[in-house]
């Protein structure tokens, strides 16, 4: 009986440690994502990409292509921090 209780206690500790490890790993991943996506270099690249996307939207003739560009732009726009005025205007024009 003593060994059964020790075994169960060991299993509980191991399972708890396993869940704790994954919770910490997830928290670290989330923090790292925040650092990467809020950096000036990342934001600069994102702004450039979205400006190109809006230019493509304005030039596109195919309604399906315009719709896909619209969906993608409207999904990415909230990640722009802070969003430049031209992209805020494009968001108001396209996404609403």
Number of C-alpha atoms within 10 A of each C-alpha: 6 6 8 9 10 11 12 11 12 12 12 12 12 12 12 11 12 11 12 12 12 11 12 11 12 12 12 12 12 12 11 11 11 11 11 13 15 15 11 11 11 13 18 13 11 19 21 10 13 20 17 12 16 20 11 14 20 11 10 14 10 9 10 10 13 17 14 12 20 17 13 12 22 18 11 12 18 11 14 18 15 11 16 11 9 11 17 14 12 17 18 11 9 17 13 7
